[in-house]
Every structure is written in structure tokens, then in C-alpha cells.
Amino acid sequence: MQVDINNKNPFPKIIFDMKPGEMRKVLSDKMHSGAADAQGAFRSGSAAVPSKEERAALEERWSHTVIHGTMEFFEVSGSMLKGNYDYSDIINAKGLAYAKLYAEIQKRHADPNVKWYKSVGGAELTLEEELEWLDNEFEQQIAWEKSCAKSAAEIQKYCRAEIPEVPYEEIEGIEDDLYEARNRYLDLYHKDNTNLVLQNFCFHSVRSFRWPVLE
């Protein structure tokens, strides 16, 4: 991800270096590349050559190792925003991104006999730990959006004199909108987890200043 600081928008334009889905594929490729390197070390004679069963166990372990990227939530929500979009579009994208990641996690842990791991040699990764990761990511999204809004409003007041005051109370309402969006999309998931799509839910916390649009 790059940030263009030369543009004149209220908040720097964010440019994703990879297309939607590519970031997670790169992480997966690196993970499996590491598995191949480990097997190559065995074959080179630097360690005892594992048996067929041991190699199969290693490959199984790799295929059940989950690595979450630090920009995963941004990537999922950003892929939903095309062309011109407004404040409600952004809030909807964040809510849907949460529900989609939540659905992935639930599907991964649906079979209690299947174990998932934090790393090849690491401890087991539980459903509760993945949901905690997702909630932490969502809280970071809230902090990010409020920070973007605050920066945009301060520029519009102090640098451009476009608004009389920075609406701090209004900006705090962004958190309520994001939680409402999350809950609405989770409700959709529980009703029909096969049809999670972007909705036109309206949110109105931001009214008195121009929302920083990411392109």
C-alpha cells in the first residue's frame, strides 16, 4: 500500500499495490514455499529423510496453517468500493468485510475434528482466537476511519475555512455507524450465509463536512 501525499484531497489518497485477493494469495504462496524449502532440506541430507507418512503429515500441517495479513481487512473492504462512493458506501463495505471474514472463520472451524494452526510448528489456532483477531481488526478500522474524518475536518476548517468548527461529536458517531453496519451484515449472514452482498444501508453520522474519499 502506498500513500500519495501530493494530492490535494482532504486526506491522502491510498493506492493498493495489489489487486483484490492478491495479497492473501501472496501470503499463501509464501507459506507453501516455506513448506517446499523444508522438504528440500530433508532431501539434501542435512537431516534424516522423512518417511512418506511424515512428509504427508508436514504437508497436511502446512495446508491447515492460517496466516492473517496485517492489511487483510483493508483489502477485503477496499475491493468492494468502485468508482464514486460516499460515506454510507464506506460504512457498508466495512460491515460486509467483517461478515465475510466472519463467515470464512466459521466455515474453517465448522468441523470440530479438523485442527488449524498458527504456524507449522506452532500451537493450535482456535475459533475464539480467530474471532478475537477479527474484532481487533474491526476496532482498528474504527480508529482509522475516525482519524481520517478528524484530519479531513481539521483541514477543511483551519486550512480552507470551509466549515466553522470541527464536528468532533459527529465524528465519534462513526463508531456507532460501523457497529450498526457490522450487526446488520451479521444478521444477513445468520439468515443466509450463502448470499452476503453489499447493501444500500444508509448511515448519516457525517453531515457537516466533506468525507475523505479513497480512490
GROMACS elastic network, one bead per residue, 0.5 to 0.9 nm:
[ bonds ]
;  ai    aj funct       b0    kb
    1    14     6  0.70163   500
    1    15     6  0.57474   500
    1    17     6  0.52800   500
    1    18     6  0.78846   500
    1    71     6  0.87691   500
    2    13     6  0.84610   500
    2    14     6  0.60303   500
    2    15     6  0.51918   500
    2    16     6  0.64175   500
    2    17     6  0.70156   500
    3    12     6  0.62039   500
    3    13     6  0.58746   500
    3    15     6  0.62283   500
    3    16     6  0.88001   500
    4     7     6  0.63801   500
    4    12     6  0.57337   500
    4    13     6  0.53681   500
    4    14     6  0.65166   500
    4    15     6  0.74442   500
    5     8     6  0.81676   500
    5    11     6  0.84974   500
    5    12     6  0.53702   500
    5    13     6  0.72376   500
    6     9     6  0.89834   500
    6    12     6  0.77354   500
    6    13     6  0.88212   500
    7    10     6  0.88106   500
    7    11     6  0.85518   500
    7    12     6  0.66275   500
    7    13     6  0.70279   500
    8    11     6  0.78944   500
    8    12     6  0.77725   500
    9    12     6  0.64078   500
    9    13     6  0.73232   500
    9   152     6  0.85203   500
    9   212     6  0.71998   500
    9   213     6  0.80446   500
   10    13     6  0.89913   500
   10   148     6  0.88282   500
   10   149     6  0.89964   500
   10   151     6  0.74857   500
   10   153     6  0.78168   500
   10   154     6  0.89515   500
   10   155     6  0.64192   500
   10   156     6  0.71601   500
   10   210     6  0.81395   500
   10   211     6  0.80654   500
   10   212     6  0.56852   500
   10   213     6  0.82874   500
   11   148     6  0.66295   500
   11   149     6  0.83638   500
   11   151     6  0.68248   500
   11   152     6  0.56611   500
   11   155     6  0.85397   500
   11   212     6  0.56234   500
   11   213     6  0.77825   500
   11   214     6  0.82687   500
   12   212     6  0.84641   500
   12   214     6  0.80963   500
   13   212     6  0.88540   500
   13   213     6  0.79241   500
   13   214     6  0.56903   500
   13   215     6  0.64596   500
   14   214     6  0.61533   500
   14   215     6  0.68100   500
   15    18     6  0.88928   500
   15   214     6  0.84653   500
   15   215     6  0.73774   500
   16    19     6  0.71370   500
   16    20     6  0.87136   500
   16    75     6  0.81345   500
   16    78     6  0.87530   500
   18    21     6  0.79396   500
   18    22     6  0.57713   500
   18    23     6  0.63536   500
   18    75     6  0.89473   500
   19    22     6  0.55534   500
   19    23     6  0.76393   500
   19    75     6  0.85750   500
   19    79     6  0.80091   500
   20    23     6  0.72510   500
   20    24     6  0.86957   500
   20    75     6  0.62242   500
   20    76     6  0.70058   500
   20    78     6  0.78073   500
   20    79     6  0.54098   500
   20    80     6  0.89880   500
   21    24     6  0.56938   500
   21    25     6  0.63838   500
   21    26     6  0.88773   500
   21    75     6  0.74687   500
   21    76     6  0.77111   500
   21    79     6  0.83682   500
   22    26     6  0.61152   500
   22    27     6  0.87020   500
   23    26     6  0.52015   500
   23    27     6  0.64705   500
   23    28     6  0.87787   500
   23    69     6  0.79031   500
   23    71     6  0.83200   500
   23    72     6  0.76721   500
   23    75     6  0.77392   500
   24    27     6  0.51381   500
   24    28     6  0.62709   500
   24    29     6  0.86648   500
   24    67     6  0.89005   500
   24    68     6  0.81318   500
   24    69     6  0.70770   500
   24    72     6  0.72441   500
   24    75     6  0.88525   500
   25    29     6  0.60565   500
   25    30     6  0.85502   500
   26    29     6  0.50309   500
   26    30     6  0.61324   500
   26    31     6  0.85157   500
   27    30     6  0.51753   500
   27    31     6  0.61742   500
   27    32     6  0.87709   500
   27    67     6  0.73283   500
   27    68     6  0.83706   500
   27    69     6  0.74554   500
   28    31     6  0.50265   500
   28    32     6  0.62929   500
   28    33     6  0.84738   500
   28    66     6  0.87448   500
   28    67     6  0.78815   500
   29    32     6  0.52325   500
   29    33     6  0.59335   500
   29    34     6  0.85463   500
   30    34     6  0.61845   500
   30    35     6  0.87449   500
   31    34     6  0.52283   500
   31    35     6  0.66374   500
   31    62     6  0.74066   500
   31    63     6  0.89756   500
   31    65     6  0.83981   500
   31    67     6  0.82907   500
   32    36     6  0.63778   500
   32    37     6  0.87152   500
   32    59     6  0.87087   500
   32    62     6  0.68198   500
   32    63     6  0.79456   500
   33    36     6  0.50741   500
   33    37     6  0.62886   500
   33    38     6  0.86605   500
   34    37     6  0.50571   500
   34    38     6  0.62094   500
   34    39     6  0.86950   500
   34    62     6  0.89664   500
   35    38     6  0.50991   500
   35    39     6  0.63173   500
   35    40     6  0.86147   500
   35    58     6  0.77770   500
   35    59     6  0.71770   500
   35    62     6  0.66803   500
   35   120     6  0.85804   500
   36    39     6  0.51276   500
   36    40     6  0.61050   500
   36    41     6  0.86941   500
   36    59     6  0.89774   500
   37    41     6  0.62650   500
   37    42     6  0.88146   500
   38    41     6  0.52089   500
   38    42     6  0.66672   500
   38    43     6  0.89936   500
   39    42     6  0.51510   500
   39    43     6  0.64586   500
   39    44     6  0.88020   500
   39    49     6  0.88734   500
   39    50     6  0.85971   500
   39    55     6  0.75840   500
   39    58     6  0.86168   500
   40    43     6  0.50667   500
   40    44     6  0.61492   500
   41    44     6  0.51587   500
   41    45     6  0.70082   500
   41    46     6  0.61148   500
   41    47     6  0.70727   500
   41    49     6  0.88845   500
   42    45     6  0.58871   500
   42    46     6  0.61907   500
   42    47     6  0.53038   500
   42    48     6  0.63047   500
   42    49     6  0.51571   500
   42    50     6  0.68406   500
   43    46     6  0.75972   500
   43    47     6  0.78234   500
   43    48     6  0.81854   500
   43    49     6  0.59254   500
   43    50     6  0.83361   500
   44    47     6  0.76367   500
   44    49     6  0.84316   500
   45    48     6  0.65798   500
   45    49     6  0.69107   500
   46    49     6  0.86319   500
   47    50     6  0.85731   500
   50    53     6  0.78511   500
   50    54     6  0.55701   500
   50    55     6  0.61933   500
   51    54     6  0.50651   500
   51    55     6  0.62464   500
   51    56     6  0.85640   500
   52    55     6  0.51985   500
   52    56     6  0.61805   500
   52    57     6  0.86206   500
   53    56     6  0.50625   500
   53    57     6  0.61561   500
   53    58     6  0.86715   500
   54    58     6  0.61970   500
   54    59     6  0.86677   500
   55    58     6  0.50331   500
   55    59     6  0.62096   500
   55    60     6  0.85242   500
   56    59     6  0.51424   500
   56    60     6  0.60823   500
   56    61     6  0.85535   500
   57    60     6  0.50229   500
   57    61     6  0.61213   500
   57    62     6  0.86961   500
   58    61     6  0.50454   500
   58    62     6  0.62958   500
   58    63     6  0.86941   500
   58   120     6  0.79270   500
   59    62     6  0.51091   500
   59    63     6  0.62015   500
   59    64     6  0.87011   500
   60    63     6  0.51242   500
   60    64     6  0.63486   500
   60    65     6  0.88313   500
   61    64     6  0.51939   500
   61    65     6  0.63166   500
   61   116     6  0.80588   500
   61   117     6  0.75977   500
   61   119     6  0.85485   500
   61   120     6  0.59973   500
   61   121     6  0.85435   500
   62    65     6  0.51912   500
   62    66     6  0.86265   500
   62   117     6  0.85352   500
   62   119     6  0.78896   500
   62   120     6  0.58374   500
   63    66     6  0.83539   500
   63   116     6  0.87787   500
   64   114     6  0.85674   500
   64   115     6  0.70659   500
   64   117     6  0.61659   500
   64   118     6  0.88523   500
   64   119     6  0.88817   500
   64   120     6  0.84605   500
   65   116     6  0.57483   500
   65   118     6  0.57926   500
   65   119     6  0.55733   500
   65   120     6  0.62918   500
   65   124     6  0.89288   500
   65   125     6  0.83780   500
   66   116     6  0.68710   500
   66   117     6  0.61434   500
   66   118     6  0.57443   500
   66   119     6  0.71025   500
   66   125     6  0.78966   500
   67   117     6  0.88554   500
   67   118     6  0.67568   500
   67   119     6  0.75787   500
   68    71     6  0.85102   500
   68    72     6  0.67946   500
   68   133     6  0.87456   500
   69    72     6  0.50269   500
   69    73     6  0.83640   500
   70    73     6  0.78155   500
   70    74     6  0.86436   500
   70   137     6  0.85908   500
   71    74     6  0.52605   500
   71    75     6  0.60825   500
   71    76     6  0.87376   500
   72    75     6  0.51201   500
   72    76     6  0.62862   500
   72    77     6  0.87278   500
   72   137     6  0.88204   500
   73    76     6  0.52401   500
   73    77     6  0.61897   500
   73    78     6  0.83041   500
   73    94     6  0.82373   500
   73    97     6  0.67571   500
   73    98     6  0.76418   500
   73   101     6  0.80726   500
   73   134     6  0.84119   500
   73   137     6  0.68288   500
   73   138     6  0.77982   500
   73   141     6  0.81307   500
   74    77     6  0.53454   500
   74    78     6  0.56977   500
   74    79     6  0.84096   500
   74    94     6  0.84553   500
   74    97     6  0.85298   500
   74   141     6  0.80215   500
   75    78     6  0.51277   500
   75    79     6  0.61302   500
   75    97     6  0.89875   500
   76    79     6  0.54736   500
   76    80     6  0.71812   500
   76    93     6  0.84646   500
   76    94     6  0.85130   500
   76    96     6  0.89176   500
   76    97     6  0.57331   500
   76    98     6  0.87703   500
   76   100     6  0.84638   500
   76   101     6  0.83847   500
   77    80     6  0.55909   500
   77    81     6  0.73624   500
   77    90     6  0.81625   500
   77    92     6  0.88517   500
   77    93     6  0.51177   500
   77    94     6  0.54532   500
   77    95     6  0.83264   500
   77    96     6  0.73622   500
   77    97     6  0.50642   500
   77    98     6  0.83270   500
   78    81     6  0.56020   500
   78    82     6  0.85320   500
   78    90     6  0.86172   500
   78    93     6  0.74039   500
   78    94     6  0.84849   500
   78    97     6  0.88439   500
   78   214     6  0.89025   500
   79    82     6  0.75876   500
   79    93     6  0.86340   500
   80    89     6  0.89477   500
   80    90     6  0.88420   500
   80    93     6  0.60961   500
   80    96     6  0.88743   500
   80    97     6  0.85472   500
   80   198     6  0.77677   500
   81    84     6  0.80840   500
   81    85     6  0.69233   500
   81    89     6  0.73539   500
   81    90     6  0.73477   500
   81    93     6  0.71179   500
   81   214     6  0.88481   500
   81   215     6  0.83927   500
   82    85     6  0.71739   500
   82   215     6  0.81438   500
   83   215     6  0.75992   500
   84   213     6  0.84732   500
   84   215     6  0.81321   500
   85    88     6  0.80376   500
   85    89     6  0.57465   500
   85    90     6  0.73499   500
   85   213     6  0.74212   500
   85   214     6  0.87391   500
   86    89     6  0.52793   500
   86    90     6  0.65465   500
   86    91     6  0.89526   500
   86   211     6  0.74790   500
   86   212     6  0.89180   500
   86   213     6  0.71184   500
   87    90     6  0.52725   500
   87    91     6  0.64014   500
   87    92     6  0.86801   500
   87   202     6  0.88567   500
   87   203     6  0.74779   500
   87   204     6  0.80111   500
   87   205     6  0.89934   500
   87   206     6  0.73723   500
   87   211     6  0.64485   500
   87   212     6  0.85487   500
   87   213     6  0.80853   500
   88    91     6  0.50929   500
   88    92     6  0.60242   500
   88    93     6  0.85187   500
   88   177     6  0.89667   500
   88   200     6  0.78295   500
   88   201     6  0.70353   500
   88   202     6  0.55102   500
   88   203     6  0.52046   500
   88   204     6  0.73877   500
   89    92     6  0.51061   500
   89    93     6  0.61392   500
   89    94     6  0.87463   500
   89   198     6  0.88073   500
   89   199     6  0.87137   500
   89   200     6  0.74995   500
   89   201     6  0.82354   500
   89   202     6  0.82304   500
   89   203     6  0.88265   500
   90    93     6  0.50909   500
   90    94     6  0.63560   500
   90    95     6  0.87410   500
   90   213     6  0.88266   500
   91    94     6  0.52189   500
   91    95     6  0.62958   500
   91    96     6  0.86812   500
   91   174     6  0.84484   500
   91   177     6  0.69936   500
   91   178     6  0.58286   500
   91   181     6  0.65698   500
   91   182     6  0.88275   500
   91   201     6  0.87896   500
   91   202     6  0.87796   500
   91   203     6  0.75150   500
   92    95     6  0.51168   500
   92    96     6  0.60993   500
   92    97     6  0.84631   500
   92   178     6  0.80025   500
   92   181     6  0.60261   500
   92   182     6  0.82083   500
   92   185     6  0.85452   500
   92   198     6  0.68122   500
   92   199     6  0.68548   500
   92   200     6  0.74011   500
   92   201     6  0.67381   500
   92   202     6  0.82942   500
   92   203     6  0.86645   500
   93    96     6  0.51714   500
   93    97     6  0.59730   500
   93    98     6  0.86173   500
   93   181     6  0.86651   500
   93   198     6  0.69161   500
   93   199     6  0.87795   500
   94    97     6  0.50790   500
   94    98     6  0.63131   500
   94    99     6  0.87943   500
   94   138     6  0.82064   500
   94   141     6  0.79109   500
   94   178     6  0.70901   500
   94   181     6  0.75009   500
   94   182     6  0.73452   500
   95    98     6  0.52865   500
   95    99     6  0.64605   500
   95   100     6  0.88111   500
   95   178     6  0.65378   500
   95   179     6  0.76344   500
   95   180     6  0.80210   500
   95   183     6  0.75293   500
   95   184     6  0.76095   500
   95   185     6  0.60313   500
   95   186     6  0.82244   500
   95   198     6  0.89843   500
   96    99     6  0.50382   500
   96   100     6  0.60921   500
   96   101     6  0.85884   500
   96   181     6  0.76490   500
   96   182     6  0.68676   500
   96   184     6  0.87904   500
   96   185     6  0.57499   500
   96   186     6  0.81879   500
   96   196     6  0.74412   500
   96   197     6  0.72752   500
   96   198     6  0.64734   500
   96   199     6  0.84863   500
   97   100     6  0.51474   500
   97   101     6  0.61751   500
   97   102     6  0.83794   500
   97   182     6  0.85024   500
   97   185     6  0.89108   500
   98   101     6  0.53179   500
   98   102     6  0.59646   500
   98   103     6  0.85464   500
   98   134     6  0.74002   500
   98   135     6  0.85393   500
   98   137     6  0.89950   500
   98   138     6  0.72060   500
   98   182     6  0.64012   500
   98   185     6  0.80224   500
   98   186     6  0.81292   500
   99   103     6  0.60338   500
   99   104     6  0.86400   500
   99   182     6  0.68799   500
   99   183     6  0.86055   500
   99   185     6  0.58142   500
   99   186     6  0.54722   500
   99   187     6  0.89927   500
   99   188     6  0.85742   500
   99   189     6  0.67860   500
   99   196     6  0.78203   500
  100   103     6  0.50295   500
  100   104     6  0.63072   500
  100   105     6  0.87408   500
  100   185     6  0.88019   500
  100   186     6  0.88907   500
  100   189     6  0.83624   500
  100   193     6  0.89778   500
  100   196     6  0.71813   500
  101   104     6  0.50361   500
  101   105     6  0.62748   500
  101   106     6  0.86542   500
  101   134     6  0.75239   500
  102   105     6  0.51774   500
  102   106     6  0.61957   500
  102   107     6  0.85979   500
  102   130     6  0.88354   500
  102   131     6  0.72804   500
  102   134     6  0.74092   500
  102   186     6  0.83377   500
  102   189     6  0.89866   500
  103   106     6  0.51307   500
  103   107     6  0.60774   500
  103   108     6  0.85199   500
  103   186     6  0.89831   500
  103   189     6  0.74500   500
  103   193     6  0.72054   500
  104   107     6  0.51823   500
  104   108     6  0.61195   500
  104   109     6  0.87789   500
  105   108     6  0.50682   500
  105   109     6  0.63774   500
  105   110     6  0.85364   500
  105   127     6  0.70975   500
  105   130     6  0.68401   500
  105   131     6  0.74547   500
  106   109     6  0.53254   500
  106   110     6  0.58836   500
  106   127     6  0.74306   500
  106   131     6  0.89339   500
  107   110     6  0.50550   500
  107   111     6  0.81433   500
  108   111     6  0.75371   500
  108   114     6  0.85274   500
  108   116     6  0.82516   500
  108   127     6  0.84818   500
  109   112     6  0.65244   500
  109   113     6  0.89048   500
  109   114     6  0.72494   500
  109   115     6  0.78384   500
  109   116     6  0.80198   500
  109   126     6  0.79066   500
  109   127     6  0.62060   500
  110   113     6  0.88916   500
  110   114     6  0.83562   500
  111   114     6  0.56142   500
  111   115     6  0.85308   500
  112   115     6  0.74282   500
  115   124     6  0.68062   500
  115   125     6  0.75232   500
  115   126     6  0.81482   500
  116   119     6  0.89651   500
  116   123     6  0.87676   500
  116   124     6  0.57396   500
  116   125     6  0.52362   500
  116   126     6  0.71610   500
  117   120     6  0.68158   500
  117   121     6  0.82700   500
  117   122     6  0.64413   500
  117   123     6  0.58685   500
  117   126     6  0.80495   500
  118   121     6  0.81975   500
  118   122     6  0.56406   500
  118   123     6  0.59981   500
  118   124     6  0.61860   500
  118   125     6  0.53945   500
  119   123     6  0.71280   500
  119   124     6  0.83614   500
  119   125     6  0.88041   500
  120   123     6  0.84499   500
  122   125     6  0.87831   500
  125   128     6  0.84322   500
  125   129     6  0.65690   500
  125   130     6  0.73062   500
  126   129     6  0.52349   500
  126   130     6  0.64743   500
  126   131     6  0.87590   500
  127   130     6  0.52324   500
  127   131     6  0.62244   500
  127   132     6  0.85760   500
  128   131     6  0.51660   500
  128   132     6  0.61108   500
  128   133     6  0.86419   500
  129   133     6  0.62065   500
  129   134     6  0.86915   500
  130   134     6  0.62613   500
  130   135     6  0.87042   500
  131   135     6  0.61802   500
  131   136     6  0.85655   500
  132   135     6  0.51281   500
  132   136     6  0.61691   500
  132   137     6  0.85983   500
  133   136     6  0.51469   500
  133   137     6  0.62097   500
  133   138     6  0.86801   500
  134   137     6  0.50725   500
  134   138     6  0.62082   500
  134   139     6  0.87051   500
  135   138     6  0.50247   500
  135   139     6  0.62489   500
  135   140     6  0.86885   500
  136   139     6  0.51171   500
  136   140     6  0.63438   500
  136   141     6  0.87442   500
  137   140     6  0.50665   500
  137   141     6  0.63399   500
  137   142     6  0.88279   500
  138   142     6  0.63865   500
  138   143     6  0.87783   500
  138   178     6  0.88676   500
  139   142     6  0.50386   500
  139   143     6  0.63481   500
  139   144     6  0.86175   500
  139   175     6  0.89347   500
  140   143     6  0.50482   500
  140   144     6  0.60533   500
  140   145     6  0.86165   500
  141   144     6  0.50022   500
  141   145     6  0.61263   500
  141   146     6  0.85464   500
  141   178     6  0.88889   500
  142   145     6  0.53291   500
  142   146     6  0.61904   500
  142   147     6  0.85051   500
  142   174     6  0.75089   500
  142   175     6  0.58496   500
  142   178     6  0.70560   500
  142   179     6  0.88608   500
  143   146     6  0.52840   500
  143   147     6  0.60706   500
  143   148     6  0.86431   500
  143   175     6  0.82301   500
  144   147     6  0.50666   500
  144   148     6  0.61424   500
  144   149     6  0.86294   500
  145   148     6  0.50256   500
  145   149     6  0.61530   500
  145   150     6  0.85565   500
  145   174     6  0.75682   500
  145   175     6  0.85362   500
  146   149     6  0.50866   500
  146   150     6  0.60687   500
  146   151     6  0.85871   500
  146   171     6  0.61331   500
  146   172     6  0.69518   500
  146   173     6  0.88988   500
  146   174     6  0.66067   500
  146   175     6  0.75960   500
  147   150     6  0.51106   500
  147   151     6  0.61575   500
  147   152     6  0.85529   500
  147   171     6  0.88385   500
  148   151     6  0.52591   500
  148   152     6  0.61382   500
  148   153     6  0.86213   500
  148   211     6  0.85679   500
  148   212     6  0.69298   500
  149   152     6  0.51152   500
  149   153     6  0.60830   500
  149   154     6  0.85532   500
  149   171     6  0.65405   500
  149   174     6  0.88545   500
  149   206     6  0.86728   500
  149   209     6  0.88634   500
  149   210     6  0.87386   500
  149   211     6  0.65181   500
  149   212     6  0.66943   500
  150   153     6  0.52112   500
  150   154     6  0.61249   500
  150   155     6  0.86266   500
  150   166     6  0.75522   500
  150   167     6  0.82621   500
  150   168     6  0.72681   500
  150   171     6  0.68531   500
  151   154     6  0.52141   500
  151   155     6  0.62240   500
  151   156     6  0.86218   500
  151   212     6  0.88914   500
  152   155     6  0.52446   500
  152   156     6  0.62095   500
  152   157     6  0.87089   500
  152   209     6  0.82263   500
  152   210     6  0.75533   500
  152   211     6  0.70729   500
  152   212     6  0.61391   500
  153   156     6  0.50024   500
  153   157     6  0.61466   500
  153   158     6  0.85329   500
  153   162     6  0.89830   500
  153   163     6  0.78284   500
  153   165     6  0.82401   500
  153   166     6  0.55920   500
  153   167     6  0.74420   500
  153   168     6  0.88584   500
  153   209     6  0.62982   500
  153   210     6  0.74747   500
  153   211     6  0.81498   500
  153   212     6  0.88763   500
  154   157     6  0.50969   500
  154   158     6  0.57835   500
  154   159     6  0.75606   500
  154   163     6  0.89886   500
  154   165     6  0.82956   500
  154   166     6  0.60004   500
  155   158     6  0.54443   500
  155   159     6  0.50104   500
  155   160     6  0.64723   500
  155   161     6  0.82332   500
  155   162     6  0.87603   500
  156   159     6  0.59074   500
  156   161     6  0.58221   500
  156   162     6  0.51625   500
  156   163     6  0.61266   500
  156   164     6  0.89255   500
  156   166     6  0.83993   500
  156   209     6  0.76498   500
  156   210     6  0.81001   500
  157   160     6  0.58593   500
  157   162     6  0.56158   500
  157   163     6  0.50521   500
  157   164     6  0.62119   500
  157   165     6  0.62765   500
  157   166     6  0.65938   500
  158   161     6  0.57942   500
  158   162     6  0.84070   500
  158   163     6  0.86493   500
  158   165     6  0.88944   500
  159   162     6  0.84023   500
  160   163     6  0.81998   500
  161   164     6  0.69925   500
  162   209     6  0.81605   500
  163   166     6  0.73800   500
  163   208     6  0.76206   500
  163   209     6  0.67676   500
  165   168     6  0.87236   500
  166   169     6  0.88141   500
  166   170     6  0.88912   500
  166   171     6  0.88465   500
  166   208     6  0.88914   500
  166   209     6  0.84234   500
  167   170     6  0.52359   500
  167   171     6  0.62820   500
  167   172     6  0.88572   500
  167   206     6  0.88088   500
  167   208     6  0.72919   500
  167   209     6  0.80949   500
  168   171     6  0.50108   500
  168   172     6  0.63481   500
  168   173     6  0.88869   500
  169   172     6  0.51521   500
  169   173     6  0.67093   500
  170   173     6  0.52118   500
  170   174     6  0.73442   500
  170   205     6  0.58614   500
  170   206     6  0.61056   500
  170   207     6  0.78237   500
  170   208     6  0.82644   500
  171   174     6  0.55595   500
  171   175     6  0.80710   500
  171   205     6  0.71605   500
  171   206     6  0.66423   500
  172   175     6  0.59828   500
  172   176     6  0.77002   500
  172   205     6  0.83737   500
  173   176     6  0.52227   500
  173   177     6  0.64518   500
  173   178     6  0.87813   500
  173   204     6  0.88297   500
  173   205     6  0.53537   500
  173   206     6  0.76666   500
  174   177     6  0.50699   500
  174   178     6  0.61955   500
  174   179     6  0.87028   500
  174   203     6  0.89037   500
  174   204     6  0.87678   500
  174   205     6  0.59883   500
  174   206     6  0.72462   500
  175   178     6  0.51879   500
  175   179     6  0.63072   500
  175   180     6  0.85820   500
  176   179     6  0.52460   500
  176   180     6  0.60851   500
  176   181     6  0.85888   500
  176   205     6  0.84162   500
  177   180     6  0.50144   500
  177   181     6  0.60963   500
  177   182     6  0.85737   500
  177   203     6  0.63380   500
  177   204     6  0.80175   500
  177   205     6  0.70567   500
  178   181     6  0.50515   500
  178   182     6  0.61387   500
  178   183     6  0.86323   500
  179   182     6  0.50019   500
  179   183     6  0.61763   500
  179   184     6  0.85803   500
  180   183     6  0.51691   500
  180   184     6  0.61508   500
  180   185     6  0.87191   500
  181   184     6  0.51108   500
  181   185     6  0.62581   500
  181   186     6  0.85300   500
  181   201     6  0.78818   500
  181   203     6  0.86329   500
  182   185     6  0.53849   500
  182   186     6  0.61394   500
  182   187     6  0.86483   500
  183   186     6  0.50108   500
  183   187     6  0.61375   500
  183   188     6  0.87010   500
  184   187     6  0.51146   500
  184   188     6  0.64872   500
  184   189     6  0.88125   500
  184   201     6  0.88346   500
  185   189     6  0.62151   500
  185   190     6  0.87189   500
  185   196     6  0.76893   500
  185   197     6  0.88630   500
  185   198     6  0.88329   500
  185   199     6  0.87053   500
  186   190     6  0.62545   500
  186   191     6  0.86284   500
  187   190     6  0.52083   500
  187   191     6  0.62986   500
  187   192     6  0.86721   500
  188   191     6  0.51037   500
  188   192     6  0.60238   500
  188   193     6  0.70807   500
  188   195     6  0.81145   500
  188   196     6  0.69051   500
  189   192     6  0.52083   500
  189   194     6  0.76437   500
  189   195     6  0.76322   500
  189   196     6  0.64306   500
  190   193     6  0.60311   500
  192   195     6  0.58803   500
  192   196     6  0.75090   500
  193   196     6  0.62887   500
  196   199     6  0.89851   500
  198   201     6  0.88547   500
  203   206     6  0.81015   500
  204   207     6  0.64339   500
  206   209     6  0.70211   500
  206   210     6  0.82468   500
  206   211     6  0.73349   500
  207   210     6  0.78412   500
  207   211     6  0.86253   500
  210   213     6  0.86611   500
